[in-house]
Amino acid sequence: MIIDHPNKQHQTSVNLAESAKQVALDAARKTFLAGGGGPGQQAAYDAATKLADAAFYRATIASCVANGVPGEATFRQSLHDITGTWQ
């Protein structure tokens, strides 16, 4: 996903966060498959994908706040949905 936003600082921050998330998800997938891709690797894979998503939402929230971009609440809700806590 690539965002196009009028606030270019925010655009860059979110696109970098998305790029980092994609790298983390790819690494998790490769680790999962290297381990045989079975039930024994599922918990570690799930945890890694959750961490990657949470890091993306935290970075996006920080960018919204730093750059005065509305919509932060949507990302806070998504982060809550993943972590179970309000941050």
C-alpha positions as CSV (number, residue, x, y, z in Angstrom):
1,M,0.0,0.0,0.0
2,I,1.3,3.4,-0.9
3,I,-0.5,6.5,0.4
4,D,-0.7,9.8,-1.4
5,H,-1.4,12.6,1.0
6,P,-1.2,16.4,0.8
7,N,1.0,16.5,3.8
8,K,4.2,15.1,2.3
9,Q,5.9,14.6,5.7
10,H,3.0,12.4,6.8
11,Q,3.0,10.6,3.4
12,T,6.7,9.8,3.7
13,S,6.4,8.6,7.3
14,V,3.4,6.3,6.6
15,N,5.0,5.0,3.5
16,L,8.2,4.2,5.4
17,A,6.2,2.5,8.1
18,E,4.3,0.4,5.5
19,S,7.6,-0.6,3.9
20,A,9.1,-1.7,7.2
21,K,5.9,-3.7,7.9
22,Q,6.2,-5.4,4.5
23,V,9.8,-6.3,5.2
24,A,8.8,-7.7,8.7
25,L,5.9,-9.7,7.2
26,D,8.1,-11.2,4.5
27,A,10.7,-12.2,7.1
28,A,8.0,-13.8,9.2
29,R,6.7,-15.7,6.2
30,K,10.1,-16.9,5.3
31,T,10.8,-18.1,8.9
32,F,7.5,-19.8,9.0
33,L,8.1,-21.7,5.7
34,A,11.7,-22.5,6.7
35,G,10.4,-24.2,9.8
36,G,8.1,-26.4,7.8
37,G,5.1,-24.1,7.9
38,G,3.3,-26.4,10.4
39,P,1.3,-25.8,13.6
40,G,4.6,-25.5,15.5
41,Q,5.5,-22.3,13.7
42,Q,2.0,-20.8,13.7
43,A,2.2,-19.1,17.0
44,A,5.5,-17.4,16.2
45,Y,4.2,-16.4,12.8
46,D,1.1,-14.9,14.3
47,A,3.1,-13.0,16.9
48,A,5.5,-11.6,14.3
49,T,2.6,-10.4,12.1
50,K,0.9,-8.8,15.1
51,L,4.1,-7.0,16.0
52,A,4.5,-5.8,12.5
53,D,1.0,-4.4,12.3
54,A,1.2,-2.8,15.7
55,A,4.5,-1.1,14.8
56,F,2.8,0.3,11.6
57,Y,-0.1,1.7,13.5
58,R,2.1,3.2,16.2
59,A,4.2,4.9,13.5
60,T,1.1,6.2,11.7
61,I,-0.4,7.5,15.0
62,A,2.9,9.3,15.7
63,S,2.9,10.8,12.3
64,C,-0.7,12.0,12.6
65,V,0.1,13.7,15.9
66,A,3.5,15.2,14.7
67,N,2.1,16.5,11.5
68,G,-1.3,17.6,12.6
69,V,-3.1,15.1,10.4
70,P,-6.7,14.1,11.4
71,G,-7.7,10.5,11.5
72,E,-5.5,9.4,14.4
73,A,-8.5,7.8,16.2
74,T,-9.0,5.3,13.4
75,F,-5.4,4.1,13.8
76,R,-5.7,4.0,17.6
77,Q,-8.8,1.8,17.2
78,S,-6.9,-0.5,14.8
79,L,-4.0,-0.7,17.3
80,H,-6.4,-1.5,20.1
81,D,-7.9,-4.2,18.0
82,I,-4.5,-5.8,17.5
83,T,-3.0,-5.3,21.0
84,G,-6.1,-5.2,23.2
85,T,-4.9,-2.1,24.9
86,W,-5.4,1.6,24.3
87,Q,-2.2,3.4,23.5
